[in-house]
């Protein structure tokens, strides 16, 4: 199986709940901490791969693309 690095955004929903989202594979998951939300997202993506197949889940992603975080501003 190929390995992809996916950009993930983490949003605080309320006091003790976070949402992790990867737009590239159209997946979202929640957790009590940012780390738990990301882990739940990984599990959700693995479930998507199991149900729909690797090629379909990652059809819009080029394995050669390198994603980085860029900070802009003061």
N, C-alpha and C positions, 0 to 999 in steps of 0.2 A: 504494500500500500504506500502511496506517495504521502509525503507530509507537506502540509501547507501552513504558513504563518499568516494568520488572519488579523486584521485590525479590529479591535474590540473597543467599543465605548461603554463606559460605566456611569450610570446616572443614579443619584440618590433619590429614591421615590418618597420615602418618609423616614422617620426616626431610625428604624432598624431594618430597612429594606432597600436593596439595590437591584438595579436592572442592568444586565450586560447584554450588549447587542452587537452582532456582526452583520452589517448591511450586505456584505458581499455574498453571503449564503442565506440571507433573509431569515436569521435565527435570533431569538431572544430568550433569556432566562432570568430568573430572580434568585436572590439569596439574602441572608441576614447580614453578610459582609461582602465587600467587593470581591474578595477571593472566592467566596462560596458562589457568588453569582457567575463568576468566570468559569468555575469548575462545573456548575450546572449547565452553562452554555456549551462547554465541551461535550458533556454527556448528551445534551440535546442534539448537537451536530452529529455525534456518533450514531444516535438513534435515527436521524434523517438518512445517514449513509446506509444504515442497515435496511431501512424501508424503501428508499428510492434509488440507491446505488451511488457509488462514488462519482461516476461520470456526470450524473444529473445534478447532484448537489454542488459540484465544483465546476460546472459547465462554463460559467462566466469568468473564471479565474485562470490567469496564466501562471503556471508554476514558477516561471522565471521572473515574475514581478516581485520586487523587494519593497515592502511597505515600511515607512519610517514615520516618526512623530516629529513635527516641526513646530517650534515655539516662535510666535511672532508677537511683538509688542514689548512694553516695558516690564 
